[in-house]
Amino acid sequence: MRLKIRPFRPEDLEQLTRFCKAVESDPIVSGDSYLPTDENVTRWQKYVMTVLEEDENQILVAEINRKPMGYIFFLKQAKVPLEAKYTWGTIHELFVHPTYRKKGIATKLMQ
């Protein structure tokens, strides 16, 4: 297994959309937080592209044998006018294809 963690690219959008739909369709994983409607999928895709324009490193893809098999989607520290000792972010989504779970891929995405 050749694992590579890399920034998201626009050509990854369709595969990540399939992953997102799989998560949102599974109430055990998603907690029924978002409805997997066509409208929500479209909004999610637009949001992903907006985040990509801000900073390509806020969405990272786990590529195995040159195919996306997982991703992490996070936002860096909110823009506030205050100085802080640390930089932090918020993880929005973390997904690894079921076939590749329990192999340390999510850990690598977090690092």
N, CA, C and O of each residue as an XYZ file, in Angstrom:
444
protein
N       0.856     -1.183      0.000
C       0.000      0.000      0.000
C       0.894      1.237      0.000
O       1.683      1.435      0.924
N       0.773      2.063     -1.027
C       1.522      3.317     -1.109
C       0.597      4.456     -0.719
O      -0.304      4.821     -1.474
N       0.820      5.018      0.465
C      -0.007      6.112      0.983
C       0.695      7.436      0.744
O       1.888      7.589      1.003
N      -0.072      8.377      0.248
C       0.438      9.740      0.045
C      -0.628     10.696      0.564
O      -1.800     10.571      0.210
N      -0.230     11.647      1.399
C      -1.120     12.710      1.863
C      -0.772     13.946      1.054
O       0.385     14.364      1.009
N      -1.767     14.524      0.421
C      -1.521     15.682     -0.446
C      -2.691     16.649     -0.363
O      -3.774     16.283      0.094
N      -2.473     17.890     -0.807
C      -3.587     18.843     -0.847
C      -4.666     18.397     -1.845
O      -4.378     17.751     -2.852
N      -5.879     18.751     -1.540
C      -7.025     18.526     -2.416
C      -6.814     19.239     -3.741
O      -6.252     20.333     -3.787
N      -7.268     18.612     -4.814
C      -7.248     19.225     -6.145
C      -8.669     19.219     -6.701
O      -9.452     18.338     -6.348
N      -9.023     20.168     -7.551
C     -10.388     20.216     -8.097
C     -10.852     18.892     -8.712
O     -12.035     18.559     -8.632
N      -9.947     18.146     -9.317
C     -10.359     16.878     -9.926
C     -10.740     15.813     -8.886
O     -11.267     14.762     -9.249
N     -10.481     16.072     -7.609
C     -10.878     15.164     -6.528
C     -12.328     15.375     -6.094
O     -12.864     14.569     -5.334
N     -12.961     16.435     -6.558
C     -14.268     16.823     -6.039
C     -15.322     15.718     -6.154
O     -16.070     15.479     -5.206
N     -15.388     15.052     -7.290
C     -16.420     14.013     -7.464
C     -16.217     12.855     -6.496
O     -17.183     12.354     -5.920
N     -14.970     12.426     -6.312
C     -14.715     11.317     -5.385
C     -15.019     11.734     -3.951
O     -15.630     10.966     -3.209
N     -14.609     12.927     -3.548
C     -14.902     13.385     -2.198
C     -16.399     13.573     -2.000
O     -16.903     13.377     -0.894
N     -17.114     13.948     -3.050
C     -18.572     14.066     -2.964
C     -19.188     12.695     -2.686
O     -20.111     12.582     -1.879
N     -18.685     11.659     -3.346
C     -19.183     10.311     -3.076
C     -18.910      9.912     -1.626
O     -19.765      9.315     -0.973
N     -17.722     10.240     -1.126
C     -17.392      9.946      0.268
C     -18.332     10.693      1.208
O     -18.840     10.118      2.171
N     -18.563     11.972      0.928
C     -19.430     12.797      1.774
C     -20.844     12.232      1.792
O     -21.468     12.168      2.851
N     -21.356     11.824      0.638
C     -22.696     11.233      0.570
C     -22.763      9.947      1.393
O     -23.762      9.683      2.063
N     -21.710      9.162      1.339
C     -21.683      7.912      2.104
C     -21.753      8.201      3.601
O     -22.455      7.511      4.340
N     -21.029      9.213      4.038
C     -21.043      9.583      5.457
C     -22.421     10.093      5.853
O     -22.984      9.640      6.849
N     -22.963     11.014      5.098
C     -24.235     11.629      5.459
C     -25.412     10.669      5.338
O     -26.453     10.889      5.956
N     -25.262      9.617      4.558
C     -26.333      8.627      4.416
C     -26.299      7.571      5.517
O     -27.214      6.756      5.629
N     -25.254      7.586      6.319
C     -25.082      6.587      7.371
C     -25.328      7.243      8.725
O     -24.453      7.948      9.228
N     -26.508      7.026      9.333
C     -26.825      7.709     10.595
C     -25.896      7.343     11.747
O     -25.774      8.117     12.697
N     -25.243      6.197     11.692
C     -24.297      5.816     12.746
C     -23.081      6.729     12.707
O     -22.539      7.097     13.749
N     -22.662      7.088     11.522
C     -21.472      7.924     11.355
C     -21.803      9.408     11.442
O     -21.112     10.161     12.129
N     -22.859      9.832     10.749
C     -23.131     11.266     10.626
C     -23.946     11.846     11.762
O     -23.881     13.048     12.021
N     -24.719     11.005     12.447
C     -25.620     11.541     13.456
C     -26.780     12.288     12.829
O     -27.426     13.103     13.489
N     -27.049     12.018     11.558
C     -28.143     12.681     10.841
C     -28.022     14.198     10.861
O     -29.031     14.899     10.937
N     -26.806     14.707     10.793
C     -26.623     16.155     10.893
C     -27.047     16.904      9.635
O     -27.614     17.993      9.730
N     -26.784     16.345      8.468
C     -27.167     16.998      7.218
C     -27.932     16.012      6.360
O     -27.629     14.819      6.340
N     -28.912     16.513      5.663
C     -29.664     15.660      4.750
C     -28.884     15.506      3.454
O     -28.384     16.498      2.922
N     -28.765     14.285      2.929
C     -28.007     14.074      1.689
C     -28.834     14.412      0.439
O     -28.948     13.601     -0.480
N     -29.401     15.613      0.424
C     -30.197     16.047     -0.722
C     -29.287     16.582     -1.829
O     -28.134     16.933     -1.579
N     -29.809     16.641     -3.040
C     -29.027     17.190     -4.154
C     -28.617     18.635     -3.859
O     -27.498     19.041     -4.171
N     -29.522     19.405     -3.262
C     -29.215     20.802     -2.939
C     -28.059     20.891     -1.944
O     -27.158     21.713     -2.114
N     -28.078     20.063     -0.922
C     -26.984     20.079      0.051
C     -25.664     19.629     -0.566
O     -24.606     20.153     -0.216
N     -25.717     18.672     -1.470
C     -24.503     18.225     -2.157
C     -23.914     19.375     -2.965
O     -22.705     19.610     -2.937
N     -24.772     20.087     -3.682
C     -24.312     21.235     -4.472
C     -23.707     22.309     -3.570
O     -22.655     22.867     -3.882
N     -24.370     22.596     -2.458
C     -23.839     23.593     -1.518
C     -22.500     23.153     -0.945
O     -21.578     23.958     -0.810
N     -22.398     21.872     -0.608
C     -21.144     21.340     -0.065
C     -20.018     21.491     -1.086
O     -18.914     21.907     -0.735
N     -20.292     21.157     -2.349
C     -19.273     21.269     -3.390
C     -18.808     22.713     -3.560
O     -17.612     22.967     -3.703
N     -19.741     23.650     -3.544
C     -19.370     25.068     -3.657
C     -18.531     25.496     -2.461
O     -17.555     26.231     -2.613
N     -18.907     25.042     -1.281
C     -18.168     25.375     -0.070
C     -16.743     24.819     -0.141
O     -15.785     25.512      0.203
N     -16.609     23.590     -0.581
C     -15.284     22.978     -0.718
C     -14.413     23.807     -1.657
O     -13.245     24.052     -1.358
N     -14.956     24.232     -2.765
C     -14.172     25.019     -3.725
C     -13.807     26.387     -3.161
O     -12.735     26.910     -3.464
N     -14.681     26.974     -2.346
C     -14.372     28.249     -1.696
C     -13.214     28.071     -0.718
O     -12.296     28.890     -0.676
N     -13.262     27.005      0.060
C     -12.185     26.725      1.015
C     -10.879     26.477      0.272
O      -9.822     26.927      0.713
N     -10.940     25.768     -0.845
C      -9.750     25.518     -1.660
C      -9.118     26.823     -2.120
O      -7.895     26.961     -2.104
N      -9.942     27.779     -2.529
C      -9.422     29.074     -2.974
C      -8.723     29.815     -1.835
O      -7.728     30.506     -2.059
N      -9.244     29.672     -0.612
C      -8.638     30.342      0.543
C      -7.273     29.756      0.869
O      -6.306     30.488      1.081
N      -7.204     28.422      0.908
C      -5.951     27.756      1.269
C      -6.076     26.282      0.911
O      -6.868     25.554      1.509
N      -5.297     25.851     -0.059
C      -5.398     24.466     -0.531
C      -5.050     23.436      0.539
O      -5.391     22.262      0.394
N      -4.386     23.850      1.594
C      -3.983     22.907      2.635
C      -5.045     22.676      3.709
O      -4.767     22.008      4.704
N      -6.238     23.205      3.534
C      -7.305     22.975      4.501
C      -8.117     21.723      4.169
O      -8.953     21.291      4.963
N      -7.873     21.156      3.018
C      -8.479     19.874      2.649
C      -7.337     19.009      2.138
O      -6.707     19.313      1.125
N      -7.087     17.927      2.862
C      -6.019     17.021      2.474
C      -6.618     15.681      2.081
O      -7.610     15.234      2.656
N      -6.004     15.051      1.098
C      -6.488     13.786      0.561
C      -5.483     12.685      0.877
O      -4.275     12.871      0.734
N      -5.998     11.537      1.310
C      -5.177     10.336      1.476
C      -5.297      9.553      0.177
O      -6.371      9.069     -0.180
N      -4.195      9.441     -0.506
C      -4.175      8.771     -1.795
C      -3.452      7.441     -1.625
O      -2.330      7.396     -1.120
N      -4.095      6.364     -2.049
C      -3.491      5.046     -1.975
C      -3.418      4.499     -3.391
O      -4.424      4.370     -4.088
N      -2.189      4.181     -3.792
C      -1.965      3.714     -5.161
C      -2.595      4.658     -6.180
O      -3.211      4.235     -7.158
N      -2.420      5.947     -5.918
C      -2.862      7.042     -6.795
C      -4.364      7.242     -6.866
O      -4.851      7.882     -7.798
N      -5.121      6.704     -5.894
C      -6.573      6.898     -5.858
C      -6.962      7.474     -4.496
O      -6.503      6.976     -3.468
N      -7.806      8.522     -4.469
C      -8.269      9.062     -3.191
C      -9.055      8.000     -2.410
O      -9.990      7.393     -2.931
N      -8.658      7.792     -1.161
C      -9.343      6.822     -0.302
C      -9.748      7.431      1.036
O     -10.273      6.742      1.911
N      -9.498      8.724      1.181
C      -9.890      9.401      2.398
C      -9.537     10.871      2.310
O      -8.835     11.312      1.399
N     -10.049     11.628      3.291
C      -9.734     13.059      3.322
C      -9.994     13.622      4.711
O     -10.709     13.038      5.525
N      -9.393     14.767      4.946
C      -9.689     15.562      6.128
C      -9.999     16.974      5.639
O      -9.309     17.512      4.774
N     -11.035     17.553      6.202
C     -11.491     18.878      5.823
C     -11.533     19.683      7.112
O     -12.314     19.386      8.015
N     -10.701     20.685      7.189
C     -10.663     21.495      8.396
C     -10.505     22.962      8.030
O     -10.113     23.300      6.913
N     -10.810     23.811      8.970
C     -10.608     25.248      8.790
C      -9.606     25.721      9.820
O      -9.657     25.349     10.993
N      -8.706     26.539      9.355
C      -7.723     27.110     10.266
C      -8.396     28.078     11.217
O      -9.567     28.422     11.058
N      -7.653     28.499     12.184
C      -8.130     29.426     13.212
C      -9.000     30.519     12.600
O      -8.657     31.110     11.576
N     -10.120     30.771     13.243
C     -11.008     31.838     12.784
C     -10.252     33.157     12.760
O      -9.353     33.387     13.569
N     -10.621     34.002     11.843
C      -9.964     35.298     11.727
C     -10.494     36.228     12.809
O     -11.620     36.722     12.736
N      -9.668     36.448     13.796
C     -10.028     37.356     14.882
C      -8.924     38.394     15.018
O      -7.776     38.112     14.677
N      -9.240     39.572     15.503
C      -8.238     40.637     15.578
C      -7.307     40.517     16.781
O      -6.515     41.427     17.025
N      -7.375     39.433     17.535
C      -6.575     39.273     18.742
C      -5.355     38.403     18.494
O      -5.398     37.464     17.699
N      -4.263     38.727     19.184
C      -3.084     37.882     19.101
C      -3.301     36.660     19.980
O      -3.931     36.741     21.034
N      -2.774     35.531     19.533
C      -2.922     34.299     20.300
C      -1.579     33.587     20.386
O      -0.724     33.745     19.515
N      -1.403     32.808     21.436
C      -0.174     32.028     21.601
C      -0.119     30.857     20.634
O       0.962     30.444     20.212
N      -1.294     30.318     20.279
C      -1.361     29.112     19.485
C      -2.228     29.311     18.256
O      -3.068     30.209     18.199
N      -2.007     28.468     17.294
C      -2.876     28.411     16.126
C      -3.730     27.164     16.278
O      -3.222     26.120     16.690
N      -4.985     27.246     15.963
C      -5.856     26.087     16.070
C      -6.782     26.039     14.870
O      -6.875     26.986     14.089
N      -7.449     24.937     14.749
C      -8.385     24.763     13.648
C      -9.564     23.921     14.096
O      -9.601     23.414     15.218
N     -10.513     23.784     13.207
C     -11.705     22.989     13.468
C     -11.821     21.934     12.380
O     -11.821     22.255     11.192
N     -11.919     20.676     12.789
C     -12.099     19.601     11.819
C     -13.581     19.507     11.487
O     -14.419     19.334     12.372
N     -13.890     19.623     10.210
C     -15.274     19.504      9.758
C     -15.603     18.069      9.376
O     -16.672     17.558      9.710
N     -14.694     17.433      8.683
C     -14.929     16.074      8.230
C     -13.615     15.314      8.186
O     -12.565     15.866      7.858
N     -13.697     14.048      8.519
C     -12.561     13.134      8.405
C     -13.145     11.812      7.931
O     -14.018     11.244      8.587
N     -12.669     11.325      6.803
C     -13.226     10.108      6.219
C     -12.104      9.250      5.668
O     -11.178      9.745      5.025
N     -12.206      7.945      5.932
C     -11.335      6.954      5.310
C     -12.247      5.851      4.782
O     -13.139      5.378      5.486
N     -12.015      5.455      3.553
C     -12.817      4.392      2.939
C     -12.782      3.160      3.849
O     -11.722      2.813      4.370
N     -13.933      2.491      4.048
C     -13.990      1.350      4.961
C     -12.922      0.277      4.720
O     -12.445     -0.338      5.673
N     -12.551      0.051      3.484
C     -11.533     -0.956      3.161
C     -10.183     -0.635      3.795
O      -9.399     -1.540      4.082
N      -9.910      0.658      4.015
C      -8.591      1.070      4.500
C      -8.591      1.563      5.944
O      -7.596      2.124      6.404
N      -9.677      1.363      6.654
C      -9.733      1.780      8.052
C      -8.866      0.882      8.926
O      -8.560     -0.256      8.571
N      -8.479      1.423     10.075
C      -7.651      0.705     11.061
C      -6.241      0.435     10.535
O      -5.596     -0.535     10.934
N      -5.771      1.303      9.635
C      -4.427      1.162      9.090
C      -3.585      2.415      9.341
O      -2.494      2.547      8.785
N      -4.082      3.333     10.173
C      -3.324      4.530     10.518
C      -3.491      5.688      9.562
O      -2.787      6.690      9.688
N      -4.401      5.583      8.609
C      -4.573      6.642      7.617
C      -5.166      7.900      8.232
O      -4.708      9.004      7.937
N      -6.173      7.754      9.079
C      -6.760      8.929      9.738
C      -5.706      9.634     10.588
O      -5.672     10.863     10.647
N      -4.852      8.859     11.242
C      -3.772      9.447     12.047
C      -2.846     10.266     11.173
O      -2.460     11.377     11.536
N      -2.490      9.720     10.021
C      -1.610     10.447      9.081
C      -2.284     11.723      8.592
O      -1.626     12.757      8.470
N      -3.583     11.668      8.311
C      -4.292     12.879      7.880
C      -4.273     13.928      8.990
O      -4.115     15.117      8.711
N      -4.430     13.508     10.228
C      -4.418     14.450     11.359
C      -3.042     15.091     11.530
O      -2.938     16.271     11.868
N      -1.993     14.313     11.297
C      -0.628     14.855     11.464
C      -0.346     15.912     10.436
O       0.746     16.480     10.418
